[in-house]
Amino acid sequence: MGLTQDRIQQIALHVSATYRMPSGHQLVSVSASIPPVYQNDLKITQYILSYNDGGQTSYQAVPISANNALYEMCGLGPRCSIDSGKATPERLRLLRREALELALYTFHYTGVGSVVTFLPPKKGEQPQWVFLFLRTQFEQQGILSKPLSAILSEPTPPPAAAIPATEAATIDGITEPDLYRFRYTSDQQGGVLLVFDPIAQSAG
């Protein structure tokens, strides 16, 4: 666990340092942790994935253990929002790109089975968006068999408004199915469940 924790912290520092705003300042800081993690001093004991099952909402547990990584993207504003610039679709795509790069590095250089990445909220809003990337899905889609340069063509992230159209389509195609709203609920043992709710529309 210590080795994986060290590696994901190195990945978080390495990737986040390359993403910049037009001002030149770092887009977000990224913290890295291995579950179980804590929400308001309560341990998150389970991930729960909700899904539509014939018009009914069903729930599926996603095992969490030392075989998972969790990243939190945090700007300098309240509740981890980005305190400067506008929350544009282009900036959201740059954040998607960063989340994807974090997941790719993590799957390539550690043995973790899932990567959870919290996105920063818009100013004035509560955090509500999260990615759940699963190694099994990336393997099934052939993503992990490709070099990183075949997915993200530029080693240094381009400005938000300058991401090439082909790369933008790749980023959206991989990340959109894995974007959820998140919420917390409690279990009967007093633990905290992190619930992933699918969304019908983009975070905008």
TORKOL-4160 file (C-alpha; in steps of 0.2 Angstrom, whole numbers, padded with zeros to 4 digits, m for minus):
204
<pt num="1" X="0000" Y="0000" Z="0000"/>
<pt num="2" X="0014" Y="0012" Z="0004"/>
<pt num="3" X="0022" Y="0009" Z="m0013"/>
<pt num="4" X="0005" Y="0013" Z="m0022"/>
<pt num="5" X="0002" Y="0028" Z="m0011"/>
<pt num="6" X="0019" Y="0035" Z="m0016"/>
<pt num="7" X="0016" Y="0032" Z="m0034"/>
<pt num="8" X="m0001" Y="0040" Z="m0035"/>
<pt num="9" X="0005" Y="0055" Z="m0026"/>
<pt num="10" X="0020" Y="0056" Z="m0038"/>
<pt num="11" X="0007" Y="0054" Z="m0053"/>
<pt num="12" X="m0004" Y="0068" Z="m0045"/>
<pt num="13" X="0010" Y="0080" Z="m0044"/>
<pt num="14" X="0018" Y="0076" Z="m0061"/>
<pt num="15" X="0001" Y="0078" Z="m0070"/>
<pt num="16" X="m0006" Y="0093" Z="m0061"/>
<pt num="17" X="0010" Y="0103" Z="m0063"/>
<pt num="18" X="0008" Y="0103" Z="m0082"/>
<pt num="19" X="m0010" Y="0109" Z="m0083"/>
<pt num="20" X="m0011" Y="0128" Z="m0084"/>
<pt num="21" X="m0023" Y="0142" Z="m0085"/>
<pt num="22" X="m0021" Y="0156" Z="m0098"/>
<pt num="23" X="m0013" Y="0166" Z="m0084"/>
<pt num="24" X="0000" Y="0153" Z="m0082"/>
<pt num="25" X="m0005" Y="0148" Z="m0065"/>
<pt num="26" X="m0009" Y="0129" Z="m0062"/>
<pt num="27" X="m0026" Y="0124" Z="m0066"/>
<pt num="28" X="m0030" Y="0114" Z="m0050"/>
<pt num="29" X="m0020" Y="0105" Z="m0037"/>
<pt num="30" X="m0023" Y="0086" Z="m0036"/>
<pt num="31" X="m0023" Y="0077" Z="m0020"/>
<pt num="32" X="m0021" Y="0058" Z="m0020"/>
<pt num="33" X="m0026" Y="0044" Z="m0008"/>
<pt num="34" X="m0030" Y="0026" Z="m0006"/>
<pt num="35" X="m0047" Y="0021" Z="0001"/>
<pt num="36" X="m0054" Y="0020" Z="0014"/>
<pt num="37" X="m0054" Y="0038" Z="0015"/>
<pt num="38" X="m0064" Y="0050" Z="0026"/>
<pt num="39" X="m0079" Y="0062" Z="0023"/>
<pt num="40" X="m0081" Y="0073" Z="0038"/>
<pt num="41" X="m0071" Y="0061" Z="0049"/>
<pt num="42" X="m0082" Y="0047" Z="0044"/>
<pt num="43" X="m0074" Y="0032" Z="0034"/>
<pt num="44" X="m0081" Y="0029" Z="0017"/>
<pt num="45" X="m0084" Y="0011" Z="0018"/>
<pt num="46" X="m0092" Y="0007" Z="0001"/>
<pt num="47" X="m0094" Y="0014" Z="m0017"/>
<pt num="48" X="m0112" Y="0012" Z="m0024"/>
<pt num="49" X="m0116" Y="0013" Z="m0042"/>
<pt num="50" X="m0134" Y="0017" Z="m0046"/>
<pt num="51" X="m0141" Y="0013" Z="m0063"/>
<pt num="52" X="m0158" Y="0013" Z="m0072"/>
<pt num="53" X="m0165" Y="m0005" Z="m0073"/>
<pt num="54" X="m0181" Y="m0005" Z="m0083"/>
<pt num="55" X="m0187" Y="0011" Z="m0076"/>
<pt num="56" X="m0182" Y="0007" Z="m0059"/>
<pt num="57" X="m0166" Y="0013" Z="m0050"/>
<pt num="58" X="m0155" Y="m0002" Z="m0045"/>
<pt num="59" X="m0139" Y="m0001" Z="m0035"/>
<pt num="60" X="m0123" Y="m0011" Z="m0037"/>
<pt num="61" X="m0108" Y="m0011" Z="m0025"/>
<pt num="62" X="m0091" Y="m0007" Z="m0032"/>
<pt num="63" X="m0078" Y="m0015" Z="m0020"/>
<pt num="64" X="m0065" Y="m0003" Z="m0013"/>
<pt num="65" X="m0049" Y="m0008" Z="m0005"/>
<pt num="66" X="m0031" Y="m0004" Z="m0006"/>
<pt num="67" X="m0033" Y="m0009" Z="m0024"/>
<pt num="68" X="m0041" Y="0008" Z="m0029"/>
<pt num="69" X="m0035" Y="0026" Z="m0030"/>
<pt num="70" X="m0044" Y="0042" Z="m0027"/>
<pt num="71" X="m0040" Y="0059" Z="m0033"/>
<pt num="72" X="m0047" Y="0076" Z="m0029"/>
<pt num="73" X="m0045" Y="0091" Z="m0041"/>
<pt num="74" X="m0045" Y="0107" Z="m0031"/>
<pt num="75" X="m0044" Y="0125" Z="m0036"/>
<pt num="76" X="m0040" Y="0140" Z="m0025"/>
<pt num="77" X="m0058" Y="0146" Z="m0023"/>
<pt num="78" X="m0072" Y="0141" Z="m0010"/>
<pt num="79" X="m0076" Y="0122" Z="m0010"/>
<pt num="80" X="m0061" Y="0119" Z="m0022"/>
<pt num="81" X="m0068" Y="0129" Z="m0036"/>
<pt num="82" X="m0057" Y="0138" Z="m0048"/>
<pt num="83" X="m0056" Y="0156" Z="m0043"/>
<pt num="84" X="m0051" Y="0164" Z="m0059"/>
<pt num="85" X="m0057" Y="0163" Z="m0077"/>
<pt num="86" X="m0074" Y="0157" Z="m0083"/>
<pt num="87" X="m0081" Y="0139" Z="m0082"/>
<pt num="88" X="m0082" Y="0136" Z="m0101"/>
<pt num="89" X="m0085" Y="0120" Z="m0110"/>
<pt num="90" X="m0067" Y="0121" Z="m0116"/>
<pt num="91" X="m0060" Y="0122" Z="m0098"/>
<pt num="92" X="m0071" Y="0107" Z="m0093"/>
<pt num="93" X="m0063" Y="0097" Z="m0107"/>
<pt num="94" X="m0046" Y="0102" Z="m0101"/>
<pt num="95" X="m0051" Y="0095" Z="m0084"/>
<pt num="96" X="m0058" Y="0079" Z="m0092"/>
<pt num="97" X="m0041" Y="0078" Z="m0101"/>
<pt num="98" X="m0032" Y="0079" Z="m0084"/>
<pt num="99" X="m0043" Y="0066" Z="m0076"/>
<pt num="100" X="m0041" Y="0055" Z="m0090"/>
<pt num="101" X="m0022" Y="0057" Z="m0090"/>
<pt num="102" X="m0022" Y="0054" Z="m0071"/>
<pt num="103" X="m0031" Y="0037" Z="m0074"/>
<pt num="104" X="m0020" Y="0032" Z="m0088"/>
<pt num="105" X="m0004" Y="0034" Z="m0078"/>
<pt num="106" X="m0012" Y="0026" Z="m0063"/>
<pt num="107" X="m0017" Y="0010" Z="m0073"/>
<pt num="108" X="m0001" Y="0009" Z="m0082"/>
<pt num="109" X="0011" Y="0012" Z="m0067"/>
<pt num="110" X="0001" Y="0004" Z="m0052"/>
<pt num="111" X="m0010" Y="m0011" Z="m0050"/>
<pt num="112" X="m0026" Y="m0002" Z="m0045"/>
<pt num="113" X="m0043" Y="m0008" Z="m0051"/>
<pt num="114" X="m0052" Y="0009" Z="m0051"/>
<pt num="115" X="m0049" Y="0027" Z="m0051"/>
<pt num="116" X="m0061" Y="0040" Z="m0043"/>
<pt num="117" X="m0058" Y="0058" Z="m0047"/>
<pt num="118" X="m0068" Y="0072" Z="m0040"/>
<pt num="119" X="m0070" Y="0088" Z="m0052"/>
<pt num="120" X="m0069" Y="0105" Z="m0045"/>
<pt num="121" X="m0086" Y="0114" Z="m0044"/>
<pt num="122" X="m0091" Y="0130" Z="m0053"/>
<pt num="123" X="m0089" Y="0145" Z="m0041"/>
<pt num="124" X="m0104" Y="0146" Z="m0030"/>
<pt num="125" X="m0109" Y="0128" Z="m0031"/>
<pt num="126" X="m0106" Y="0113" Z="m0021"/>
<pt num="127" X="m0094" Y="0099" Z="m0028"/>
<pt num="128" X="m0106" Y="0087" Z="m0037"/>
<pt num="129" X="m0096" Y="0079" Z="m0051"/>
<pt num="130" X="m0085" Y="0063" Z="m0051"/>
<pt num="131" X="m0077" Y="0051" Z="m0063"/>
<pt num="132" X="m0077" Y="0033" Z="m0059"/>
<pt num="133" X="m0064" Y="0024" Z="m0071"/>
<pt num="134" X="m0063" Y="0005" Z="m0070"/>
<pt num="135" X="m0047" Y="m0004" Z="m0076"/>
<pt num="136" X="m0058" Y="m0018" Z="m0083"/>
<pt num="137" X="m0068" Y="m0006" Z="m0094"/>
<pt num="138" X="m0052" Y="0002" Z="m0100"/>
<pt num="139" X="m0045" Y="m0015" Z="m0104"/>
<pt num="140" X="m0061" Y="m0021" Z="m0114"/>
<pt num="141" X="m0060" Y="m0005" Z="m0124"/>
<pt num="142" X="m0042" Y="m0008" Z="m0128"/>
<pt num="143" X="m0036" Y="0009" Z="m0121"/>
<pt num="144" X="m0023" Y="0002" Z="m0110"/>
<pt num="145" X="m0015" Y="m0008" Z="m0124"/>
<pt num="146" X="m0011" Y="0009" Z="m0133"/>
<pt num="147" X="0004" Y="0021" Z="m0128"/>
<pt num="148" X="m0002" Y="0037" Z="m0120"/>
<pt num="149" X="0004" Y="0047" Z="m0135"/>
<pt num="150" X="m0009" Y="0038" Z="m0145"/>
<pt num="151" X="m0023" Y="0044" Z="m0134"/>
<pt num="152" X="m0017" Y="0061" Z="m0129"/>
<pt num="153" X="m0006" Y="0067" Z="m0143"/>
<pt num="154" X="0003" Y="0082" Z="m0135"/>
<pt num="155" X="0015" Y="0078" Z="m0120"/>
<pt num="156" X="0011" Y="0095" Z="m0114"/>
<pt num="157" X="m0007" Y="0099" Z="m0112"/>
<pt num="158" X="m0013" Y="0112" Z="m0125"/>
<pt num="159" X="m0023" Y="0128" Z="m0119"/>
<pt num="160" X="m0041" Y="0124" Z="m0116"/>
<pt num="161" X="m0047" Y="0132" Z="m0132"/>
<pt num="162" X="m0033" Y="0123" Z="m0143"/>
<pt num="163" X="m0036" Y="0105" Z="m0140"/>
<pt num="164" X="m0037" Y="0097" Z="m0157"/>
<pt num="165" X="m0054" Y="0091" Z="m0163"/>
<pt num="166" X="m0048" Y="0073" Z="m0164"/>
<pt num="167" X="m0041" Y="0073" Z="m0147"/>
<pt num="168" X="m0057" Y="0082" Z="m0140"/>
<pt num="169" X="m0068" Y="0068" Z="m0147"/>
<pt num="170" X="m0056" Y="0055" Z="m0139"/>
<pt num="171" X="m0057" Y="0063" Z="m0122"/>
<pt num="172" X="m0076" Y="0065" Z="m0123"/>
<pt num="173" X="m0079" Y="0048" Z="m0129"/>
<pt num="174" X="m0069" Y="0040" Z="m0115"/>
<pt num="175" X="m0074" Y="0051" Z="m0101"/>
<pt num="176" X="m0092" Y="0055" Z="m0104"/>
<pt num="177" X="m0099" Y="0038" Z="m0099"/>
<pt num="178" X="m0089" Y="0038" Z="m0083"/>
<pt num="179" X="m0095" Y="0055" Z="m0076"/>
<pt num="180" X="m0107" Y="0054" Z="m0062"/>
<pt num="181" X="m0115" Y="0065" Z="m0049"/>
<pt num="182" X="m0110" Y="0060" Z="m0032"/>
<pt num="183" X="m0118" Y="0060" Z="m0015"/>
<pt num="184" X="m0115" Y="0052" Z="0002"/>
<pt num="185" X="m0127" Y="0042" Z="0012"/>
<pt num="186" X="m0125" Y="0031" Z="0028"/>
<pt num="187" X="m0126" Y="0012" Z="0031"/>
<pt num="188" X="m0133" Y="0003" Z="0046"/>
<pt num="189" X="m0116" Y="0001" Z="0053"/>
<pt num="190" X="m0113" Y="0020" Z="0054"/>
<pt num="191" X="m0101" Y="0020" Z="0039"/>
<pt num="192" X="m0102" Y="0032" Z="0024"/>
<pt num="193" X="m0107" Y="0026" Z="0006"/>
<pt num="194" X="m0101" Y="0036" Z="m0009"/>
<pt num="195" X="m0115" Y="0034" Z="m0022"/>
<pt num="196" X="m0112" Y="0037" Z="m0040"/>
<pt num="197" X="m0128" Y="0043" Z="m0050"/>
<pt num="198" X="m0128" Y="0043" Z="m0069"/>
<pt num="199" X="m0132" Y="0059" Z="m0077"/>
<pt num="200" X="m0142" Y="0062" Z="m0093"/>
<pt num="201" X="m0133" Y="0078" Z="m0097"/>
<pt num="202" X="m0115" Y="0085" Z="m0097"/>
<pt num="203" X="m0108" Y="0095" Z="m0082"/>
<pt num="204" X="m0108" Y="0110" Z="m0094"/>
